[in-house]
Amino acid sequence: MTLGIFKHRILVYNFDTSENSTLIATYFGGRVFVNAFSEGRLYPDPEDVVVINLPIDIIQTAFIELPPVKNEKDTKRIVELELRSNADITDEINVGYVKSVHNKVLALYVKKTDYTQYKLSKNIEFEPDVAYPNIFSELLITKKLPGYWMYLVLGRLNSAIVIMNGDRVIGLRIIDFALEDINRIIKEETGFEMLEIEQSGNEELMESVKKIVESLSADIIGLIERELIISINTTEVEKLSINQITGIALICDFSMVKEIILQSQWNFREKVSEAITLFNIPKRLTFSDIGLLYRGGLEFGKVKSIRW
């Protein structure tokens, strides 16, 4: 679709939140305007920038120490060479990376066979411009704070704890927790999904959901406590203790789950706070949706704002 010389269309397919919907936005003058949330899958035009999410469970990671790199553009190629050398990888792979400390990067890579299989499983008949992993899409729009911080990302299908020193990743642990499991219980009990109920303002349904979430709170808190301890004790790049952690930033789409974590009494409660986002999260959209929109906008330049 041709929008004019200064306007560009972004299509986002976030299969974590919906198998058959399309988020449509326009990039103009450094701003992303959300135009529509189509309930059907819209087929892209050649001029569109197309962004899809990748599940973190098909992504493999490794911390790689790099030799001196004169040109930043060469880093991705060198990361792949180092990966192949260190891990004896012979498969065709797609590689990305995020910066760490001590001349290291966290390499993220997916085998082409796994990527192709994922596309087939989602009936994706086009090649996206950007395929971006869950967890990192949420983290992309989260403000990185100075000092050692743990970012607790509770996602729809995948969750993780990311430990950072400022804007540098020094630890990543995928955890066995999915908001969709809670959503499924709520839908069985009420007939509605969690976000639908939270946005409806229906007091009777909200009270029912609150009781369900409270009944699960001990399990949720127990799992989070255990995973935070393991994450601290297994960092690869730097050895840390919980006393060195400035804070724990919580990223979660479900308000009631977030409230339980922030209001309950547990070992790390005093360090936990709600994550600060670079942009407001409009109703109906998730952290991941906005992160993917933001990543699509970066294909054109800086993104100053995202508005509905």
C-alpha positions as CSV (number, residue, x, y, z in Angstrom):
1,M,0.0,0.0,0.0
2,T,1.5,3.4,-1.0
3,L,0.9,6.0,1.7
4,G,3.1,8.8,0.3
5,I,6.8,9.6,0.3
6,F,7.0,10.4,4.0
7,K,4.6,7.7,5.4
8,H,5.3,4.0,5.8
9,R,3.1,1.2,6.9
10,I,4.1,-1.3,9.5
11,L,2.3,-4.6,9.9
12,V,2.8,-6.6,13.1
13,Y,1.9,-10.3,13.5
14,N,2.2,-11.2,17.2
15,F,1.3,-14.9,17.3
16,D,1.7,-15.0,21.1
17,T,-1.4,-12.9,21.5
18,S,-3.4,-13.9,18.5
19,E,-3.1,-16.4,15.7
20,N,-5.2,-14.5,13.2
21,S,-4.9,-10.8,13.8
22,T,-2.8,-8.0,12.3
23,L,-1.6,-4.8,14.1
24,I,-1.5,-2.0,11.5
25,A,0.4,1.2,12.0
26,T,2.0,4.1,10.1
27,Y,5.4,5.6,10.6
28,F,5.6,9.3,10.0
29,G,8.1,11.9,11.1
30,G,9.6,9.7,13.8
31,R,6.2,8.8,15.2
32,V,4.3,5.5,15.0
33,F,0.5,5.8,14.8
34,V,-1.5,2.7,15.4
35,N,-4.3,2.7,12.8
36,A,-6.2,-0.5,13.5
37,F,-6.1,-3.9,15.1
38,S,-7.5,-6.2,12.4
39,E,-9.2,-9.4,13.6
40,G,-8.2,-11.1,10.3
41,R,-4.7,-11.8,9.0
42,L,-4.0,-9.0,6.5
43,Y,-1.6,-10.0,3.7
44,P,1.2,-7.5,3.4
45,D,2.0,-5.3,0.3
46,P,5.6,-5.2,-1.0
47,E,6.1,-1.7,0.5
48,D,5.1,-2.7,4.0
49,V,7.6,-3.3,6.8
50,V,6.5,-6.7,8.2
51,V,7.4,-7.7,11.8
52,I,6.7,-11.1,13.4
53,N,7.4,-12.4,16.8
54,L,9.7,-15.4,17.4
55,P,9.1,-17.7,20.4
56,I,12.1,-17.6,22.7
57,D,12.1,-21.4,23.0
58,I,13.4,-21.8,19.4
59,I,16.2,-19.2,20.1
60,Q,19.6,-20.4,21.2
61,T,21.9,-18.1,23.1
62,A,25.6,-17.9,24.0
63,F,27.9,-15.3,25.5
64,I,30.7,-14.7,23.1
65,E,33.9,-12.7,23.6
66,L,34.8,-10.7,20.6
67,P,38.1,-9.6,19.2
68,P,38.5,-5.8,18.7
69,V,36.0,-4.6,16.0
70,K,36.8,-1.4,14.2
71,N,33.6,-1.2,12.3
72,E,30.3,-1.8,14.2
73,K,28.8,-3.1,11.0
74,D,31.2,-6.0,11.0
75,T,30.1,-7.2,14.5
76,K,27.2,-9.4,13.4
77,R,29.4,-11.2,10.9
78,I,32.2,-11.7,13.5
79,V,29.6,-12.9,16.1
80,E,28.5,-15.6,13.6
81,L,32.1,-16.7,12.9
82,E,32.9,-16.9,16.6
83,L,29.7,-18.8,17.3
84,R,30.5,-21.4,14.6
85,S,34.0,-21.8,15.8
86,N,33.2,-22.1,19.6
87,A,30.0,-24.2,19.3
88,D,31.0,-26.2,16.2
89,I,27.8,-25.1,14.4
90,T,27.4,-26.3,10.8
91,D,23.7,-25.6,10.3
92,E,22.5,-22.5,8.5
93,I,21.6,-19.9,11.1
94,N,20.1,-16.5,11.6
95,V,22.1,-14.4,14.1
96,G,21.5,-11.4,16.3
97,Y,23.2,-10.1,19.4
98,V,22.9,-7.7,22.3
99,K,25.9,-6.1,24.0
100,S,27.2,-7.4,27.3
101,V,30.3,-6.4,29.3
102,H,34.0,-7.2,29.1
103,N,34.1,-7.2,25.3
104,K,31.3,-9.8,25.2
105,V,28.0,-10.0,23.5
106,L,25.0,-12.2,24.1
107,A,24.5,-14.0,20.7
108,L,21.0,-15.1,19.8
109,Y,20.6,-17.5,16.9
110,V,18.0,-19.7,15.4
111,K,18.6,-22.6,13.0
112,K,17.0,-22.0,9.6
113,T,15.2,-25.4,9.9
114,D,13.6,-24.3,13.2
115,Y,12.7,-20.9,11.7
116,T,11.1,-22.5,8.6
117,Q,9.2,-25.0,10.8
118,Y,7.8,-22.1,12.9
119,K,6.7,-20.2,9.9
120,L,4.9,-23.3,8.5
121,S,3.2,-23.9,11.9
122,K,1.8,-20.4,11.8
123,N,0.9,-20.6,8.0
124,I,3.2,-17.6,7.3
125,E,3.4,-17.4,3.5
126,F,5.6,-14.3,3.3
127,E,9.1,-13.4,4.4
128,P,9.1,-10.8,7.2
129,D,11.5,-7.8,7.3
130,V,12.0,-8.4,11.0
131,A,11.6,-11.6,13.1
132,Y,12.1,-10.5,16.7
133,P,12.1,-12.8,19.8
134,N,9.7,-12.6,22.7
135,I,11.1,-11.4,25.9
136,F,13.4,-9.0,24.0
137,S,10.4,-7.3,22.4
138,E,9.1,-6.5,25.9
139,L,12.5,-5.5,27.1
140,L,13.0,-3.3,24.0
141,I,10.5,-0.7,25.3
142,T,11.6,-0.9,29.0
143,K,13.7,1.9,30.4
144,K,17.2,0.5,31.4
145,L,18.2,1.8,34.8
146,P,21.7,2.4,36.1
147,G,23.3,-0.3,38.3
148,Y,22.5,-4.0,38.4
149,W,18.8,-4.7,37.7
150,M,16.8,-7.9,37.1
151,Y,14.0,-7.6,34.6
152,L,11.3,-10.1,35.3
153,V,9.4,-10.5,32.1
154,L,6.2,-12.5,32.5
155,G,4.9,-13.2,29.0
156,R,1.9,-14.7,27.4
157,L,3.6,-18.0,26.4
158,N,7.2,-17.4,27.5
159,S,8.8,-15.8,30.6
160,A,12.4,-14.9,31.5
161,I,14.7,-13.1,34.0
162,V,17.2,-10.8,32.3
163,I,20.0,-9.4,34.5
164,M,21.6,-6.2,33.2
165,N,24.2,-3.7,34.2
166,G,22.8,-0.5,32.8
167,D,22.0,-1.4,29.2
168,R,24.3,-4.4,29.0
169,V,23.0,-8.0,29.4
170,I,24.9,-10.2,31.8
171,G,22.5,-13.0,32.4
172,L,19.4,-14.6,30.8
173,R,17.3,-17.4,32.3
174,I,14.1,-18.7,30.6
175,I,11.5,-19.7,33.3
176,D,8.6,-22.1,33.1
177,F,5.8,-19.6,33.5
178,A,3.1,-18.5,31.0
179,L,0.4,-16.0,31.6
180,E,-1.7,-18.0,29.2
181,D,-2.1,-20.8,31.8
182,I,-3.7,-18.3,34.1
183,N,-5.8,-16.9,31.3
184,R,-7.0,-20.4,30.4
185,I,-8.3,-21.0,34.0
186,I,-10.0,-17.6,34.0
187,K,-11.7,-18.2,30.7
188,E,-12.9,-21.6,31.8
189,E,-14.4,-20.1,35.0
190,T,-15.9,-16.9,33.5
191,G,-16.1,-17.3,29.8
192,F,-13.9,-14.3,29.2
193,E,-10.2,-13.7,28.8
194,M,-8.2,-11.8,31.4
195,L,-7.5,-8.7,29.4
196,E,-11.2,-8.5,28.4
197,I,-12.3,-8.5,32.0
198,E,-9.6,-6.0,33.2
199,Q,-10.6,-3.6,30.5
200,S,-14.4,-4.1,30.9
201,G,-14.5,-2.6,34.4
202,N,-17.2,-5.2,35.4
203,E,-16.9,-5.3,39.2
204,E,-18.5,-8.8,39.5
205,L,-16.1,-10.4,37.0
206,M,-13.1,-8.5,38.4
207,E,-13.9,-9.8,41.9
208,S,-14.1,-13.4,40.5
209,V,-10.8,-13.0,38.7
210,K,-9.2,-11.6,41.8
211,K,-10.2,-14.6,43.9
212,I,-8.8,-17.0,41.2
213,V,-5.5,-15.1,41.0
214,E,-5.2,-15.0,44.8
215,S,-5.7,-18.8,45.0
216,L,-2.7,-19.1,42.7
217,S,-0.6,-16.5,44.4
218,A,1.5,-18.9,46.5
219,D,2.5,-20.9,43.5
220,I,3.3,-17.8,41.4
221,I,5.4,-16.2,44.2
222,G,7.1,-19.4,45.0
223,L,8.2,-20.0,41.4
224,I,9.4,-16.4,41.0
225,E,11.4,-16.5,44.2
226,R,13.1,-19.8,43.2
227,E,13.9,-18.5,39.7
228,L,15.4,-15.2,40.9
229,I,17.7,-17.1,43.2
230,I,18.9,-19.5,40.5
231,S,19.3,-16.5,38.1
232,I,21.6,-14.7,40.5
233,N,23.7,-17.8,41.2
234,T,24.2,-18.8,37.6
235,T,25.3,-15.5,35.8
236,E,28.0,-16.3,33.3
237,V,29.7,-12.9,32.7
238,E,29.9,-11.6,36.3
239,K,29.4,-13.2,39.6
240,L,26.7,-11.4,41.7
241,S,24.9,-11.6,45.0
242,I,21.4,-10.4,45.7
243,N,22.8,-7.6,47.7
244,Q,24.4,-6.1,44.6
245,I,21.0,-6.0,42.8
246,T,19.6,-2.5,42.8
247,G,16.1,-3.6,41.9
248,I,13.8,-6.0,40.1
249,A,11.6,-4.5,37.3
250,L,8.4,-6.3,36.7
251,I,7.0,-6.5,33.2
252,C,3.5,-8.1,33.0
253,D,0.4,-7.4,30.9
254,F,-2.1,-8.8,33.5
255,S,-2.8,-6.1,36.1
256,M,-4.1,-8.5,38.7
257,V,-1.1,-10.7,38.5
258,K,1.1,-7.7,38.7
259,E,-0.8,-6.5,41.9
260,I,-0.4,-9.8,43.6
261,I,3.4,-9.8,43.0
262,L,3.7,-6.1,44.1
263,Q,1.5,-6.4,47.2
264,S,2.3,-9.8,48.6
265,Q,4.9,-10.2,51.3
266,W,7.9,-12.3,50.1
267,N,11.6,-12.4,50.2
268,F,12.4,-10.0,47.4
269,R,9.3,-7.8,47.6
270,E,11.2,-4.6,48.7
271,K,13.3,-4.8,45.5
272,V,10.4,-5.2,43.1
273,S,8.8,-2.4,41.2
274,E,6.8,-2.0,38.1
275,A,9.0,-1.5,35.0
276,I,9.2,2.0,33.5
277,T,8.2,1.9,29.8
278,L,9.4,4.2,27.0
279,F,5.8,4.5,25.7
280,N,2.3,4.1,27.1
281,I,0.7,0.8,26.5
282,P,-2.8,1.5,24.9
283,K,-5.8,-0.7,25.8
284,R,-6.0,-4.0,23.9
285,L,-2.3,-4.0,23.2
286,T,0.5,-5.7,25.1
287,F,4.1,-5.0,26.0
288,S,5.1,-7.4,23.2
289,D,2.8,-5.6,20.7
290,I,4.4,-2.2,21.4
291,G,7.9,-3.7,21.3
292,L,7.3,-5.2,17.9
293,L,5.8,-1.9,16.6
294,Y,8.8,-0.1,18.0
295,R,11.2,-2.5,16.3
296,G,9.3,-2.0,13.0
297,G,9.6,1.7,13.3
298,L,13.3,1.5,13.8
299,E,13.6,0.2,10.2
300,F,12.8,3.8,9.1
301,G,14.7,5.8,11.8
302,K,14.2,7.0,15.4
303,V,10.9,6.4,17.1
304,K,9.9,9.3,19.3
305,S,6.4,8.1,20.2
306,I,3.8,5.4,19.6
307,R,0.1,6.6,19.7
308,W,-3.2,5.0,19.0
